[in-house]
Each structure stands twice: as structure tokens, then as C-alpha cells.
Amino acid sequence: MVNLTQSEFEQLKKFRLSCENTTAHLAMNCLDLLEPEKLRVLIHDKNIQRKLNTSKKQVIGSMFMKRYAFVAALILYSMSAYNKGLNCSMENVSLLHNENDPIWLPHVYLKDLTVTIPDGSNRDQWRQTLVETLFKGHISPIISAVAKETKMSKTILWENTAIYIFWMYETLLQQELNENERAIINSDFQYVVLDAPPELFGWKGTNPLSRFFVEKVENVRKRSTCCLFYFTSKNGDRCKTCPIECNKPNNN
């Protein structure tokens, strides 16, 4: 049986991985989010609405997905940085909502922390299986459920996911790495964002992340879609990556 080391676990805390779920105000297994009634309770939670400064379903759906993207980021980080595949089945993952958190940043709890590792020269197949489990088996169903419940565009929800994956890999590649580590991380980045077929994401057409991976201008990668963050800001502030064509808010 292979596990994360303590050092690896500590590193994954930056993606809001939590080791226990006893202090959370609300713990929700991610599989429950596929049930419309339970997802509806989350979207209409008055405490969450207060923290986000809005009761608009579309905005809450978008902000939820920006937070949920950290599930994908931590799974891919473990895959690329440690060569360890965390169990990302929906049954194994829960979101933890702490009542005292002023800005609603749920943490991620994994009931089973054992991992898989690639078998010698079979890393490509191991990676493909992990990517398919993560996206087709987990992220894509969540996006579909949130889109249906909140009437939010799936395209926006996919971009909300993509931006954190880009950020994770680009941050990781800025670290001090040996030649082999850098080669693996670059290969994984290329595969996940550009080369992995859409079928692994439960998506039709093209890889749903690739359309959002555009060149940065003055160190900023402009979004293709607006995430509606400005609705949560009392001053109507926008993300620095907000697309130019984004409409001005009318109210909060």
C-alpha cells in the first residue's frame, strides 16, 4: 500500500486538502451533489449567499465551480509532482464548509488517501486512466449538475476549472526541478490541456480545456468568458483576466 508522505500532504494543503472533517460546519460527499435536491440546498444556503454577497443562482454556480476546480488541481499536482494517483472517485471526495470561514472556501477531504503509482514504462496508460477518472467520472458530471441547477453555461464552468489547472502547472514549473521532473510535468501539462482526447473528459468535439489556453499578454491570460465575479464584489471589482467584452453589472 502506497500513501502520500507527510511532506507531500503538507504541500497539497495549498489546494485545500484537509486531513479530517470533524470541525466542518457542513460536510457533503461529492456524489450527493449529483442529486438536484441536495445541490439545491447548497446553492440556496443563506450563509453561503451572505459570504458571496449574492443570491443569484448563476453567480453562485460559477463561484462554486471556481472553488471546486481545486479538486482537479490537487489530483493533477499529485500526479505530476509526486507520480502518485489519488483516489478521485466521487464517493471518496467530500467538501468541507466551515461556518467561521468569512469568504466560503470549502476544503477537500479524501476518505481514502492511498494512491496508485505507474508501473514501470506504463506511465502513459496510468495517466490516461487517472485523467479519465478525474474528468469524465467526476468533474464533468459536477459541471453538468451545476449548469442544470443554476442555468449557468457549461463553457464558463469549464473555463473556471481550466484557469486553476493552468495556474497550478505554470506555478509548479517555476519551482526548482531536475531535468526528469521538468520533463514529466511538461508532458503532463501538454497532455491534460491539449492532447488528451475529449472522450476522457466526457465531452464532445475537442478537449474542453484547450480552447482556453491562450498566450498571456503582459503576464495576463485573458478569459474567453466572464465568471460573474463582479456580482460578488460590493464595489463591482472585476478579475484582472476579465474579457474586454464583459458587460457592466447593473446590480448585485
VEXDREN-2710 file (C-alpha; in Angstrom, 1 decimal):
% VEXDREN-2710
k/r/px/py/pz
1/MET/0.0/0.0/0.0
2/VAL/1.4/3.4/-1.0
3/ASN/0.4/6.7/0.6
4/LEU/1.3/10.3/0.5
5/THR/4.3/11.3/2.6
6/GLN/3.7/13.9/5.3
7/SER/5.7/16.4/3.3
8/GLU/3.5/15.7/0.2
9/PHE/0.3/16.1/2.2
10/GLU/1.5/19.4/3.6
11/GLN/2.2/20.7/0.0
12/LEU/-1.3/19.6/-1.1
13/LYS/-2.8/21.7/1.6
14/LYS/-2.4/24.7/-0.6
15/PHE/-5.1/23.1/-2.8
16/ARG/-7.3/23.0/0.4
17/LEU/-6.8/19.3/1.1
18/SER/-7.9/18.5/4.6
19/CYS/-6.9/15.5/6.8
20/GLU/-10.1/15.4/8.8
21/ASN/-13.8/16.5/8.6
22/THR/-14.8/16.8/12.2
23/THR/-14.6/20.7/12.5
24/ALA/-16.6/21.5/9.4
25/HIS/-19.9/23.3/9.6
26/LEU/-21.2/21.1/6.7
27/ALA/-19.6/18.0/5.1
28/MET/-21.1/17.0/1.8
29/ASN/-20.0/13.9/-0.2
30/CYS/-19.4/15.0/-3.8
31/LEU/-21.7/12.2/-5.0
32/ASP/-24.6/13.9/-3.3
33/LEU/-24.1/16.9/-5.5
34/LEU/-25.5/15.0/-8.4
35/GLU/-28.8/14.8/-6.6
36/PRO/-30.7/18.0/-7.6
37/GLU/-32.4/18.4/-4.1
38/LYS/-29.1/18.3/-2.3
39/LEU/-27.3/20.6/-4.7
40/ARG/-30.2/23.0/-4.5
41/VAL/-29.8/23.1/-0.7
42/LEU/-26.1/24.2/-1.2
43/ILE/-27.0/26.8/-3.8
44/HIS/-29.7/28.3/-1.6
45/ASP/-27.7/28.2/1.6
46/LYS/-28.2/31.6/3.2
47/ASN/-24.8/31.5/4.9
48/ILE/-23.1/30.9/1.6
49/GLN/-25.1/33.6/-0.1
50/ARG/-24.2/36.1/2.6
51/LYS/-20.5/35.3/2.2
52/LEU/-20.7/35.6/-1.6
53/ASN/-22.8/38.8/-1.4
54/THR/-25.3/37.5/-3.8
55/SER/-28.3/35.2/-4.1
56/LYS/-28.1/34.9/-7.9
57/LYS/-28.0/31.2/-8.8
58/GLN/-25.8/31.7/-11.9
59/VAL/-23.2/33.6/-9.9
60/ILE/-23.2/31.1/-7.0
61/GLY/-22.8/28.2/-9.6
62/SER/-19.9/30.0/-11.1
63/MET/-18.2/30.8/-7.8
64/PHE/-18.8/27.2/-6.7
65/MET/-17.0/25.8/-9.7
66/LYS/-14.1/28.1/-9.2
67/ARG/-13.7/26.6/-5.8
68/TYR/-14.4/23.0/-6.9
69/ALA/-11.6/23.4/-9.5
70/PHE/-9.2/22.8/-6.7
71/VAL/-10.2/19.2/-6.6
72/ALA/-8.8/18.8/-10.2
73/ALA/-5.7/20.9/-9.3
74/LEU/-4.7/18.8/-6.3
75/ILE/-5.3/15.5/-8.1
76/LEU/-3.2/16.6/-11.1
77/TYR/-0.5/18.1/-8.9
78/SER/-0.1/14.8/-7.1
79/MET/0.1/13.0/-10.4
80/SER/2.7/15.3/-11.9
81/ALA/4.8/16.3/-8.9
82/TYR/4.8/13.0/-7.0
83/ASN/3.9/10.4/-9.6
84/LYS/1.0/9.4/-7.3
85/GLY/-2.6/9.0/-8.3
86/LEU/-5.0/9.9/-5.6
87/ASN/-8.4/8.3/-5.4
88/CYS/-10.6/10.9/-7.0
89/SER/-13.8/8.9/-7.3
90/MET/-16.8/10.9/-6.2
91/GLU/-17.6/8.5/-3.4
92/ASN/-14.1/9.2/-1.9
93/VAL/-14.3/13.0/-2.0
94/SER/-16.2/15.4/0.3
95/LEU/-16.4/19.2/0.5
96/LEU/-16.0/20.7/3.9
97/HIS/-17.7/24.1/4.7
98/ASN/-16.5/25.8/7.8
99/GLU/-19.1/28.1/9.4
100/ASN/-16.3/30.5/10.5
101/ASP/-14.8/30.9/7.1
102/PRO/-15.6/34.5/6.1
103/ILE/-15.3/34.0/2.3
104/TRP/-16.5/30.5/1.7
105/LEU/-13.5/28.5/0.6
106/PRO/-14.5/24.8/1.0
107/HIS/-11.8/22.3/1.8
108/VAL/-11.4/18.9/0.2
109/TYR/-11.5/15.7/2.3
110/LEU/-10.4/12.3/0.9
111/LYS/-11.6/9.4/2.9
112/ASP/-9.1/7.1/1.3
113/LEU/-5.6/8.6/0.9
114/THR/-3.9/5.5/-0.6
115/VAL/-2.5/6.2/-4.1
116/THR/-1.7/4.4/-7.3
117/ILE/1.7/4.6/-8.9
118/PRO/2.7/4.0/-12.6
119/ASP/4.1/0.5/-13.4
120/GLY/7.5/1.0/-15.0
121/SER/7.1/2.0/-18.6
122/ASN/3.3/2.1/-18.4
123/ARG/3.0/5.7/-17.1
124/ASP/1.1/6.9/-20.2
125/GLN/-1.7/4.4/-19.6
126/TRP/-1.7/5.1/-15.8
127/ARG/-2.0/8.8/-16.6
128/GLN/-4.8/8.3/-19.1
129/THR/-6.8/6.3/-16.6
130/LEU/-6.3/8.9/-13.9
131/VAL/-7.3/11.8/-16.2
132/GLU/-10.5/9.9/-17.3
133/THR/-11.4/9.1/-13.7
134/LEU/-10.9/12.7/-12.7
135/PHE/-12.7/14.4/-15.5
136/LYS/-15.2/12.0/-17.1
137/GLY/-16.0/10.3/-13.8
138/HIS/-16.0/13.4/-11.6
139/ILE/-15.5/16.9/-12.8
140/SER/-17.8/16.7/-15.9
141/PRO/-20.8/15.3/-14.0
142/ILE/-20.4/18.0/-11.4
143/ILE/-20.3/20.7/-14.2
144/SER/-23.4/19.2/-15.8
145/ALA/-25.3/19.2/-12.5
146/VAL/-24.3/22.7/-11.5
147/ALA/-25.1/24.0/-15.0
148/LYS/-28.5/22.4/-14.9
149/GLU/-29.4/23.6/-11.5
150/THR/-28.1/27.2/-11.8
151/LYS/-28.7/27.7/-15.6
152/MET/-25.0/28.6/-15.9
153/SER/-23.1/28.0/-19.1
154/LYS/-21.0/24.8/-19.1
155/THR/-18.4/26.7/-21.1
156/ILE/-18.0/29.2/-18.2
157/LEU/-17.8/26.4/-15.7
158/TRP/-15.1/24.6/-17.8
159/GLU/-13.1/27.8/-18.1
160/ASN/-13.4/28.2/-14.3
161/THR/-11.8/24.8/-14.0
162/ALA/-9.2/25.3/-16.7
163/ILE/-7.7/28.5/-15.2
164/TYR/-6.7/26.8/-12.0
165/ILE/-5.2/23.9/-13.9
166/PHE/-3.1/26.3/-15.9
167/TRP/-2.1/28.2/-12.8
168/MET/-1.2/25.0/-11.0
169/TYR/1.1/23.7/-13.8
170/GLU/2.7/27.1/-14.5
171/THR/3.4/27.6/-10.8
172/LEU/4.8/24.1/-10.5
173/LEU/7.1/24.7/-13.5
174/GLN/8.6/27.8/-11.8
175/GLN/9.9/25.6/-9.0
176/GLU/13.4/24.2/-8.8
177/LEU/13.2/20.9/-10.7
178/ASN/15.6/18.4/-12.0
179/GLU/15.6/17.5/-15.8
180/ASN/13.4/14.4/-15.3
181/GLU/10.9/16.1/-13.1
182/ARG/10.5/19.0/-15.5
183/ALA/10.1/16.7/-18.5
184/ILE/7.3/14.7/-16.7
185/ILE/5.5/17.9/-15.6
186/ASN/5.7/19.5/-19.1
187/SER/4.5/16.2/-20.7
188/ASP/1.5/16.0/-18.3
189/PHE/0.7/19.7/-18.8
190/GLN/0.7/19.2/-22.6
191/TYR/-1.4/16.1/-22.4
192/VAL/-4.0/17.3/-20.0
193/VAL/-4.5/20.7/-21.6
194/LEU/-4.0/19.9/-25.3
195/ASP/-3.5/16.3/-26.3
196/ALA/-5.9/14.3/-24.1
197/PRO/-9.0/13.3/-26.3
198/PRO/-12.4/14.8/-25.3
199/GLU/-13.7/11.4/-24.5
200/LEU/-11.6/11.4/-21.4
201/PHE/-13.5/14.4/-20.2
202/GLY/-16.9/13.2/-21.1
203/TRP/-17.0/15.9/-23.7
204/LYS/-17.7/16.0/-27.4
205/GLY/-15.7/17.9/-30.0
206/THR/-12.4/18.9/-28.6
207/ASN/-10.5/18.8/-25.3
208/PRO/-12.6/21.2/-23.2
209/LEU/-9.6/22.8/-21.6
210/SER/-7.6/23.6/-24.8
211/ARG/-9.8/26.4/-26.1
212/PHE/-8.9/28.5/-23.0
213/PHE/-5.2/28.0/-23.2
214/VAL/-4.2/31.2/-25.0
215/GLU/-1.0/33.3/-24.9
216/LYS/-0.6/35.7/-22.0
217/VAL/-0.3/39.4/-22.7
218/GLU/1.7/41.3/-20.2
219/ASN/1.7/38.2/-18.0
220/VAL/-2.1/38.0/-18.0
221/ARG/-4.1/35.3/-19.8
222/LYS/-7.5/36.9/-20.7
223/ARG/-10.5/34.8/-20.2
224/SER/-12.8/33.9/-23.0
225/THR/-15.9/34.1/-20.8
226/CYS/-16.9/36.2/-17.7
227/CYS/-17.1/34.3/-14.5
228/LEU/-19.5/36.9/-13.0
229/PHE/-17.2/37.6/-10.0
230/TYR/-18.2/41.3/-10.1
231/PHE/-21.6/40.4/-8.7
232/THR/-20.0/39.2/-5.5
233/SER/-18.0/42.5/-5.1
234/LYS/-19.5/45.3/-3.2
235/ASN/-17.5/47.7/-5.5
236/GLY/-18.2/45.8/-8.7
237/ASP/-14.5/44.9/-9.0
238/ARG/-13.5/42.6/-11.8
239/CYS/-10.9/39.9/-12.2
240/LYS/-7.8/41.2/-13.9
241/THR/-8.4/38.4/-16.5
242/CYS/-11.9/39.6/-17.3
243/PRO/-12.6/39.7/-21.1
244/ILE/-13.0/43.1/-22.6
245/GLU/-16.4/42.4/-24.0
246/CYS/-17.8/41.7/-20.5
247/ASN/-20.9/43.7/-19.7
248/LYS/-21.1/46.1/-16.9
249/PRO/-23.1/45.0/-13.8
250/ASN/-26.4/46.5/-13.1
251/ASN/-26.7/45.5/-9.5
252/ASN/-25.6/42.9/-7.0
END
